Each structure stands twice: as structure tokens, then as C-alpha cells.
Amino acid sequence: MPRSVTPWEVKRKLIIKAEDETNPRYGCKPEERTANDYIKFGVINLDKPAGPTSHEVAAWVKRILKIRNIGHGGTLEA
């Protein structure tokens, strides 16, 4: 019986169908974004401590960053 090949032993090749550049009117590379862009269009990954509710933490972030709209998602408290 032939030996199975593990995934890390398989030789892989990157295939590029076409190369192109994004028009700057439609965005930019993540490493070129400003902090204001991240606040306006981005996501804040926050590891909430035990104690305050997700709603409370969202309200604090909203007040600290002086933004009108905010939401939260992820694991809900028990």
C-alpha cells in the first residue's frame, strides 16, 4: 500500500491569473490607512474583561472615540 503524503510535504505552486492595481479612489492598502480611517471604517477587536457587559463596553468606546454608531458581536455573556 502506498504511503500517504502529509499536507506539509506537498509541493505547492502559486498561480496568478492576472495582476492589477486598485484605483486609489476605491481604497488603499491596510498598512497605508490612517488611525482616523480605522476608526471611521474599521473594526476594533477588543478582548472585554469580565464584569462589564458588552453593551457597557460599547458605550464606553463610543464615548471615548466620539463616534455616533457602534455595535458589538461575538460571544454573549452567560
N, C-alpha and C positions, 0 to 999 in steps of 0.2 A: 504494500500500500504506500503511495507517495506521501511524503511529508507535507503538511500544511505550511503555508508561508504566513508569518505573523504580519500584521499591518505595518509595523515599523521596518520590516525588511523589504517591502515592496518599493521598487524604484518608481518615483512619480515624476511627471513632466508637466510644467506649467504651459498651458496652451492659451495664447492671446489671439482672439478673433480680430480685434481692431483696437487701435489706440486713438484716443481723442482727449480733448481738454474741455473742462466745464467753462461755460461763459461766466465771467465774474458777476454778471447781473443776477445770476441764479444761486450764488453762494460762494463759499471758499473752503479751503482745506481746514480741518479741525484745528491744526496747530497754528493757523493764522487768525483764528477768531479772537475777538477781544472779550474781556470779562463781561462787558455790557451785553455783547451778543449772546453769551451763555445764559445770562440772567433773562434776557428778553425771549430767546428762542429755545433754551436748553432745558436740561433735566438736572436736578440736584439729587445725587444719590446720598441719602442721609441715613446713617445707622442710628435709629431712635433708641435712646436709653429706656430702661424700664421705668415706669412711673407715669409720665405724662402720656396722654392719648395722642394718636396720630393727628386728630383734629387740632389739639392744642399746639403741637409742634408746627403744623402747617400754618396756624395763625401767627406763631412767633416768627417764622421765616417770612411770611407775608409782611409783617410789621417791620422787621429788620431790613429787608431789601426794598421796602416801599413799593410793592407791586400790588396791582388790583386783583389779579386772578391767580389762584394757586390750587393745586389738587394733590391728592396723595393716593398711593396704591401699594399693594404688596400684602404681606401677611397681616391679618387683623388680630387684634388682641383677643384673648380668650374671654 
